[in-house]
Amino acid sequence: MGVVREIVRKLFGESAARKVWDRLEIIGDIAILKSPRLAGMNDPLSINDYKAVAEEIMKVHKNVRSVWLALAPTSGNYRVREKYVHLAGEKRSETIYKEHGCKFKVDITKVFLTPRLSYEHLRVAKLVKEGEEVVNMFAGVGTFSIIIACKSNVRLVHSIDINPYAWKLMVENIKINKVEDKVIPYLGDAAEVIKSKLVNVASRVLMPLPELAIEYLEYALLALREKGFIHVYIHVKALKGEDPLKNAIDIVESKVKELGAKVLTNSARIVRLVGPRLYQVVVDIEVKK
Ligand SMILES: C[S@@+](CC[C@H](N)C(=O)[O-])C[C@H]1O[C@@H](n2cnc3c(N)ncnc32)[C@H](O)[C@@H]1O
């Protein structure tokens, strides 16, 4: 049993404990509780109840300075949660998040960030070979881009985001991590930035936004040189007996072929479960235009 369920059981009894979301997300010194309403379920606790839980959480996690409750899933173009309620500690939504030896300034109410992509950040960084030029189409506060710059011998990472807050934090994070010579930040729509500045430049393109990845594959191909790799993050359903990895590869390959390019190699891995039988999958493809 996780710490949230244990505290709820102590304060409000077994029945409430069974219904709460037992996962605490910790980003820097901020802890985020999640309401079962995120999954469309009833919440057994009121905001005041959550405030009592938050006080207990701060006693257990001594490094947590601020606790928030998430009441809405990530949504919209910027993939930000519309609704957060401050519960305990400092009323502050900005923090420094550390991952793989890099530091990221984030504001949990204004930008997307999840520690659940941590493995992916390093996995992709390890694939980057010396002298590569990478385009990150949906960079957020710069996590993939900066970790690639720190952990590989990449030549350049072109790092695009449409959210002005994410872009501003990405610019700061590039300085904090001293990778100004390797990571170039761009503010704007990835399609527009690529069409105007980044045609045929990349050996590798990252597309970490499942909601737009398939629609924007044509711009990933535009950014790519004659041959290279694309990392496509998508959400796929897999019914009983179906393989989500095969489904994901089929979707990406058929789109690449429709766009007139050839798939040379492919592989896929499940990043995380995002709903009942709904998976986030990354498809790594090598293509020739
Ligand atoms: C899932 S988040 C990226 C997460 C980030 N790569 C990470 O690992 O932390 C997707 C990002 O895409 C950005 N975005 C959405 N639409 C975009 C577009 N058309 N062009 C560029 N960025 C876009 C959002 O603002 C958001 O920061």
The ligand as an ORCA input file, in Angstrom:
! r2SCAN-3c Opt
* xyz 0 1
  C       3.814     15.930    -23.786
  S       4.528     17.519    -23.779
  C       6.247     17.269    -24.082
  C       6.937     16.600    -22.984
  C       8.423     16.738    -23.004
  N       8.991     16.274    -24.243
  C       8.986     15.975    -21.841
  O       9.546     14.907    -22.045
  O       8.873     16.459    -20.702
  C       4.057     18.150    -25.340
  C       4.509     19.573    -25.600
  O       4.159     19.892    -26.953
  C       3.836     21.261    -27.018
  N       3.053     21.474    -28.247
  C       1.746     21.246    -28.475
  N       1.418     21.514    -29.747
  C       2.566     21.917    -30.360
  C       2.889     22.324    -31.683
  N       1.955     22.368    -32.633
  N       4.150     22.659    -31.966
  C       5.108     22.625    -30.994
  N       4.859     22.258    -29.714
  C       3.616     21.903    -29.405
  C       3.085     21.536    -25.718
  O       3.127     22.883    -25.371
  C       3.846     20.628    -24.723
  O       4.839     21.335    -24.032
*
